[in-house]
C-alpha cells in the first residue's frame, strides 16, 4: 500500500494520514478519476450498442 501511495499520489501513507489537506487532495483525485472512467465506460457502452 505504501508503494502504491508513493507511486500514484507522491506521498507516503503516513503523510496521507497526518494531514487532512493531503487526504482531501488524494480523495478528490480519486473521485475525478472515478468520474472520468465512468464517463469513458458510458461512451464505450454507447458505441457498442449503436
Jmol script that loads the backbone (N, CA, C; Angstrom):
load data "model"
ATOM      1  N   UNK A   1       0.824  -1.187   0.000  1.00  0.00           N
ATOM      2  CA  UNK A   1       0.000   0.000   0.000  1.00  0.00           C
ATOM      3  C   UNK A   1       0.872   1.257   0.000  1.00  0.00           C
ATOM      4  N   UNK A   2       1.971   1.201   0.727  1.00  0.00           N
ATOM      5  CA  UNK A   2       2.882   2.345   0.785  1.00  0.00           C
ATOM      6  C   UNK A   2       3.433   2.681  -0.596  1.00  0.00           C
ATOM      7  N   UNK A   3       3.861   1.646  -1.318  1.00  0.00           N
ATOM      8  CA  UNK A   3       4.426   1.878  -2.649  1.00  0.00           C
ATOM      9  C   UNK A   3       3.366   2.438  -3.598  1.00  0.00           C
ATOM     10  N   UNK A   4       2.168   1.948  -3.495  1.00  0.00           N
ATOM     11  CA  UNK A   4       1.083   2.456  -4.339  1.00  0.00           C
ATOM     12  C   UNK A   4       0.804   3.929  -4.048  1.00  0.00           C
ATOM     13  N   UNK A   5       0.809   4.291  -2.775  1.00  0.00           N
ATOM     14  CA  UNK A   5       0.591   5.702  -2.403  1.00  0.00           C
ATOM     15  C   UNK A   5       1.717   6.566  -2.944  1.00  0.00           C
ATOM     16  N   UNK A   6       2.952   6.091  -2.819  1.00  0.00           N
ATOM     17  CA  UNK A   6       4.096   6.855  -3.318  1.00  0.00           C
ATOM     18  C   UNK A   6       4.022   7.012  -4.830  1.00  0.00           C
ATOM     19  N   UNK A   7       3.718   5.922  -5.515  1.00  0.00           N
ATOM     20  CA  UNK A   7       3.689   5.944  -6.968  1.00  0.00           C
ATOM     21  C   UNK A   7       2.550   6.812  -7.501  1.00  0.00           C
ATOM     22  N   UNK A   8       1.392   6.621  -6.965  1.00  0.00           N
ATOM     23  CA  UNK A   8       0.200   7.285  -7.513  1.00  0.00           C
ATOM     24  C   UNK A   8       0.037   8.717  -7.024  1.00  0.00           C
ATOM     25  N   UNK A   9       0.303   8.951  -5.753  1.00  0.00           N
ATOM     26  CA  UNK A   9      -0.022  10.256  -5.156  1.00  0.00           C
ATOM     27  C   UNK A   9       1.201  11.033  -4.674  1.00  0.00           C
ATOM     28  N   UNK A  10       2.377  10.461  -4.841  1.00  0.00           N
ATOM     29  CA  UNK A  10       3.635  11.122  -4.473  1.00  0.00           C
ATOM     30  C   UNK A  10       3.693  11.520  -2.999  1.00  0.00           C
ATOM     31  N   UNK A  11       3.132  10.656  -2.155  1.00  0.00           N
ATOM     32  CA  UNK A  11       3.236  10.843  -0.708  1.00  0.00           C
ATOM     33  C   UNK A  11       3.076   9.483  -0.052  1.00  0.00           C
ATOM     34  N   UNK A  12       3.651   9.341   1.106  1.00  0.00           N
ATOM     35  CA  UNK A  12       3.527   8.104   1.849  1.00  0.00           C
ATOM     36  C   UNK A  12       2.197   8.037   2.583  1.00  0.00           C
ATOM     37  N   UNK A  13       1.881   6.843   3.039  1.00  0.00           N
ATOM     38  CA  UNK A  13       0.625   6.658   3.760  1.00  0.00           C
ATOM     39  C   UNK A  13       0.609   7.472   5.047  1.00  0.00           C
ATOM     40  N   UNK A  14       1.769   7.594   5.692  1.00  0.00           N
ATOM     41  CA  UNK A  14       1.836   8.379   6.931  1.00  0.00           C
ATOM     42  C   UNK A  14       1.487   9.848   6.659  1.00  0.00           C
ATOM     43  N   UNK A  15       1.995  10.393   5.548  1.00  0.00           N
ATOM     44  CA  UNK A  15       1.660  11.770   5.173  1.00  0.00           C
ATOM     45  C   UNK A  15       0.173  11.903   4.866  1.00  0.00           C
ATOM     46  N   UNK A  16      -0.365  10.891   4.204  1.00  0.00           N
ATOM     47  CA  UNK A  16      -1.788  10.868   3.879  1.00  0.00           C
ATOM     48  C   UNK A  16      -2.632  10.927   5.154  1.00  0.00           C
ATOM     49  N   UNK A  17      -2.242  10.146   6.134  1.00  0.00           N
ATOM     50  CA  UNK A  17      -2.994  10.093   7.391  1.00  0.00           C
ATOM     51  C   UNK A  17      -2.791  11.337   8.252  1.00  0.00           C
ATOM     52  N   UNK A  18      -1.636  11.930   8.162  1.00  0.00           N
ATOM     53  CA  UNK A  18      -1.269  13.022   9.062  1.00  0.00           C
ATOM     54  C   UNK A  18      -2.024  14.320   8.789  1.00  0.00           C
ATOM     55  N   UNK A  19      -2.240  14.645   7.526  1.00  0.00           N
ATOM     56  CA  UNK A  19      -2.818  15.947   7.201  1.00  0.00           C
ATOM     57  C   UNK A  19      -4.129  15.796   6.439  1.00  0.00           C
ATOM     58  N   UNK A  20      -5.125  16.510   6.900  1.00  0.00           N
ATOM     59  CA  UNK A  20      -6.427  16.490   6.246  1.00  0.00           C
ATOM     60  C   UNK A  20      -6.314  17.019   4.819  1.00  0.00           C
ATOM     61  N   UNK A  21      -5.496  18.039   4.623  1.00  0.00           N
ATOM     62  CA  UNK A  21      -5.334  18.625   3.289  1.00  0.00           C
ATOM     63  C   UNK A  21      -4.832  17.580   2.296  1.00  0.00           C
ATOM     64  N   UNK A  22      -3.878  16.772   2.704  1.00  0.00           N
ATOM     65  CA  UNK A  22      -3.365  15.707   1.831  1.00  0.00           C
ATOM     66  C   UNK A  22      -4.461  14.691   1.508  1.00  0.00           C
ATOM     67  N   UNK A  23      -5.213  14.307   2.523  1.00  0.00           N
ATOM     68  CA  UNK A  23      -6.292  13.344   2.299  1.00  0.00           C
ATOM     69  C   UNK A  23      -7.328  13.895   1.337  1.00  0.00           C
ATOM     70  N   UNK A  24      -7.664  15.166   1.491  1.00  0.00           N
ATOM     71  CA  UNK A  24      -8.663  15.777   0.619  1.00  0.00           C
ATOM     72  C   UNK A  24      -8.180  15.809  -0.828  1.00  0.00           C
ATOM     73  N   UNK A  25      -6.909  16.117  -1.046  1.00  0.00           N
ATOM     74  CA  UNK A  25      -6.360  16.137  -2.406  1.00  0.00           C
ATOM     75  C   UNK A  25      -6.417  14.749  -3.036  1.00  0.00           C
ATOM     76  N   UNK A  26      -5.994  13.746  -2.271  1.00  0.00           N
ATOM     77  CA  UNK A  26      -5.991  12.376  -2.783  1.00  0.00           C
ATOM     78  C   UNK A  26      -7.412  11.921  -3.093  1.00  0.00           C
ATOM     79  N   UNK A  27      -8.321  12.166  -2.180  1.00  0.00           N
ATOM     80  CA  UNK A  27      -9.700  11.725  -2.384  1.00  0.00           C
ATOM     81  C   UNK A  27     -10.356  12.472  -3.536  1.00  0.00           C
ATOM     82  N   UNK A  28     -10.012  13.732  -3.746  1.00  0.00           N
ATOM     83  CA  UNK A  28     -10.549  14.483  -4.879  1.00  0.00           C
ATOM     84  C   UNK A  28     -10.027  13.896  -6.189  1.00  0.00           C
ATOM     85  N   UNK A  29      -8.724  13.563  -6.226  1.00  0.00           N
ATOM     86  CA  UNK A  29      -8.165  12.923  -7.422  1.00  0.00           C
ATOM     87  C   UNK A  29      -8.850  11.591  -7.698  1.00  0.00           C
ATOM     88  N   UNK A  30      -9.076  10.822  -6.646  1.00  0.00           N
ATOM     89  CA  UNK A  30      -9.751   9.526  -6.818  1.00  0.00           C
ATOM     90  C   UNK A  30     -11.152   9.721  -7.367  1.00  0.00           C
ATOM     91  N   UNK A  31     -11.862  10.696  -6.844  1.00  0.00           N
ATOM     92  CA  UNK A  31     -13.219  10.972  -7.308  1.00  0.00           C
ATOM     93  C   UNK A  31     -13.208  11.412  -8.776  1.00  0.00           C
ATOM     94  N   UNK A  32     -12.266  12.276  -9.130  1.00  0.00           N
ATOM     95  CA  UNK A  32     -12.154  12.737 -10.518  1.00  0.00           C
ATOM     96  C   UNK A  32     -11.861  11.579 -11.463  1.00  0.00           C
ATOM     97  N   UNK A  33     -10.945  10.697 -11.059  1.00  0.00           N
ATOM     98  CA  UNK A  33     -10.614   9.533 -11.885  1.00  0.00           C
ATOM     99  C   UNK A  33     -11.819   8.605 -12.018  1.00  0.00           C
ATOM    100  N   UNK A  34     -12.574   8.450 -10.944  1.00  0.00           N
ATOM    101  CA  UNK A  34     -13.767   7.608 -10.970  1.00  0.00           C
ATOM    102  C   UNK A  34     -14.788   8.172 -11.956  1.00  0.00           C
ATOM    103  N   UNK A  35     -15.023   9.476 -11.883  1.00  0.00           N
ATOM    104  CA  UNK A  35     -15.984  10.109 -12.778  1.00  0.00           C
ATOM    105  C   UNK A  35     -15.522   9.997 -14.232  1.00  0.00           C
ATOM    106  N   UNK A  36     -14.241  10.191 -14.462  1.00  0.00           N
ATOM    107  CA  UNK A  36     -13.682  10.103 -15.815  1.00  0.00           C
ATOM    108  C   UNK A  36     -13.850   8.690 -16.377  1.00  0.00           C
ATOM    109  N   UNK A  37     -13.531   7.685 -15.569  1.00  0.00           N
ATOM    110  CA  UNK A  37     -13.653   6.305 -16.045  1.00  0.00           C
ATOM    111  C   UNK A  37     -15.114   5.925 -16.261  1.00  0.00           C
ATOM    112  N   UNK A  38     -15.990   6.426 -15.410  1.00  0.00           N
ATOM    113  CA  UNK A  38     -17.418   6.170 -15.570  1.00  0.00           C
ATOM    114  C   UNK A  38     -17.928   6.756 -16.888  1.00  0.00           C
ATOM    115  N   UNK A  39     -17.465   7.959 -17.201  1.00  0.00           N
ATOM    116  CA  UNK A  39     -17.844   8.616 -18.439  1.00  0.00           C
ATOM    117  C   UNK A  39     -17.314   7.842 -19.649  1.00  0.00           C
ATOM    118  N   UNK A  40     -16.050   7.397 -19.565  1.00  0.00           N
ATOM    119  CA  UNK A  40     -15.458   6.630 -20.660  1.00  0.00           C
ATOM    120  C   UNK A  40     -16.211   5.322 -20.886  1.00  0.00           C
ATOM    121  N   UNK A  41     -16.583   4.644 -19.818  1.00  0.00           N
ATOM    122  CA  UNK A  41     -17.334   3.397 -19.949  1.00  0.00           C
ATOM    123  C   UNK A  41     -18.702   3.635 -20.573  1.00  0.00           C
ATOM    124  N   UNK A  42     -19.343   4.727 -20.218  1.00  0.00           N
ATOM    125  CA  UNK A  42     -20.638   5.051 -20.799  1.00  0.00           C
ATOM    126  C   UNK A  42     -20.501   5.309 -22.304  1.00  0.00           C
ATOM    127  N   UNK A  43     -19.435   5.990 -22.708  1.00  0.00           N
ATOM    128  CA  UNK A  43     -19.201   6.238 -24.131  1.00  0.00           C
ATOM    129  C   UNK A  43     -18.962   4.935 -24.883  1.00  0.00           C
ATOM    130  N   UNK A  44     -18.140   4.065 -24.305  1.00  0.00           N
ATOM    131  CA  UNK A  44     -17.850   2.776 -24.942  1.00  0.00           C
ATOM    132  C   UNK A  44     -19.120   1.948 -25.044  1.00  0.00           C
ATOM    133  N   UNK A  45     -19.882   1.914 -23.977  1.00  0.00           N
ATOM    134  CA  UNK A  45     -21.133   1.158 -23.970  1.00  0.00           C
ATOM    135  C   UNK A  45     -22.090   1.696 -25.030  1.00  0.00           C
ATOM    136  N   UNK A  46     -22.122   3.011 -25.167  1.00  0.00           N
ATOM    137  CA  UNK A  46     -22.984   3.634 -26.171  1.00  0.00           C
ATOM    138  C   UNK A  46     -22.542   3.245 -27.578  1.00  0.00           C
ATOM    139  N   UNK A  47     -21.232   3.198 -27.812  1.00  0.00           N
ATOM    140  CA  UNK A  47     -20.735   2.835 -29.137  1.00  0.00           C
ATOM    141  C   UNK A  47     -21.002   1.374 -29.458  1.00  0.00           C
ATOM    142  N   UNK A  48     -20.947   0.518 -28.454  1.00  0.00           N
ATOM    143  CA  UNK A  48     -21.185  -0.914 -28.671  1.00  0.00           C
ATOM    144  C   UNK A  48     -22.647  -1.169 -29.032  1.00  0.00           C
ATOM    145  N   UNK A  49     -23.542  -0.437 -28.416  1.00  0.00           N
ATOM    146  CA  UNK A  49     -24.977  -0.685 -28.583  1.00  0.00           C
ATOM    147  C   UNK A  49     -25.640   0.179 -29.649  1.00  0.00           C
ATOM    148  N   UNK A  50     -24.851   0.723 -30.563  1.00  0.00           N
ATOM    149  CA  UNK A  50     -25.453   1.517 -31.655  1.00  0.00           C
ATOM    150  C   UNK A  50     -26.103   0.630 -32.659  1.00  0.00           C
TER     151      UNK A  50
END
end "model"
wireframe off; spacefill off
backbone 0.3
color backbone group
